[in-house]
Amino acid sequence: MSEKTDILIIGGGVVGLGIGIAVLNQKPDLKVKICDKETDLGQHASGRNSGVLHAGFYYSPDSLKARFCRDGNAELKQLCQRNKIPVQTVGKVVVASSEQEDARLDELFNKGIANGVELELLPHSQLPNYEPLAITFNRFLWSPNTAIAESGLVLNAMKQEFVSRGGQIATASAVRLKNINKEVVAEGFNAQIIVNAAGAQSDRIARSVGLANHYAMLPFMGIYRSVYAEKLPIKRLVYPVPHPINPFLGVHLTITANGKVKIGPTAIPILGREQYSLFHGWSMSDIGQALLAASSLIKGESHRVGEILKSELPKVYQPALVNAASKLVPSVKQVKNWKKNPPGIRAQLVDKRTGRLEQDFVVEQFANSIHILNAVSPGWTSALPFSRWIAETKVLPLL
């Protein structure tokens, strides 16, 4: 017998929980259920992210990321305050290592201003007032609203908020979808609306009902090393100017909520979308998707593939990671006994039609189902307003 529910959400990360909360805030009498295939929530991206509340100046002004990151920063801080979760608004400096990087600071600054982000472009002489251990070529960006918090505590607070509003959660509960007569049906459920917020598995679920066929998944593993903060007492987050071709933010230094400093991450292409170790977390389907994505990327942007491999593969080894971080903070090289941190995976979509990495969040809809795809960084920071937008403009109009 099928379980009846008004709205079924697949995936119990911050986006799935955020959608559930937003729906119940608007329609408290609805029956909303979240199913997650793992034995607990937040086992993947939502529980393995850096804990950085991004300010929102990296993203194209016409993107969903730009639209929701700035407000998400403020709303996440408010959620932490309501739930007595410590937030440290330590700020971020973005430093340059060359004349070419210094010139690209202007582009970052202009994006930030267009996105309504509080941001300053300052001369190198002022850098010691913000981060004495960092160095820069000529100028640096100062982002005062960048902050850090413990992602696990945020996830637990959202879980409690969802349940307190009448939401239901089922773990160890994988859900399969079918397209039957142009209506999406979830096996074992009689659901009026189905929301796919399954993170790294979202494109696979979407393809089961005929969507996302022009995308393939190429996962990237992020590896960090950490030490206790007294060994490297930075005051701010320290980031490089992003590479003009490599789409990731580059190796940076992050203060954590539990009193450590991290260097990283890498962005290593891997075959499994949940492959946190060499022999686990992958499938033949994952491998096929990763190879298809890689071949599409090579055809469309071979220069980008070469640059990613050239810059990222050496960072698997700690000396290369340390060397990259030392270009921002030279005293990194004096630190010994770096410890490995649990890796994270960026579930990155490649558009097979263009051979390009998809740079924005993607939302697709078919019949009574909504599918959130490519909700990668700054997905955690953006989660609350992004989820509310999904609920108000995609989910509730289907009722």
Secondary structure, DSSP 8 states (H G I E B T S, - for coil): --EEEEEEEE--SHHHHHHHHHHHHH-TTS-EEEE-SSSSS-SSHHHHS--EE--S-SS-TTSHHHHHHHHHHHHHHHHHHHTT--EE---EEEE-SSHHHHHHHHHHHHHHHHTT---EEEEGGGHHHH-TT---SSEEEEETT-EEE-HHHHHHHHHHHHHHTT-EEESS----EEEETTEEEETTEEEEEEEE--GGGHHHHHHTTT--TTEEEEEEEE--EEEEGGGS--SSEEEE---SSS-S--SEEEE-TTSEEEEE---EE-S-TT-SBTTBS--HHHHHHHHHHHHHHHHHHHHHHHHHHHHHGGGGSHHHHHHHHHTT-GGGGG----EE---EEEEEEEETTTTEE--S-EEEEETTEEEEE---SSHHHHHHHHHHHHIIIIIGGG-
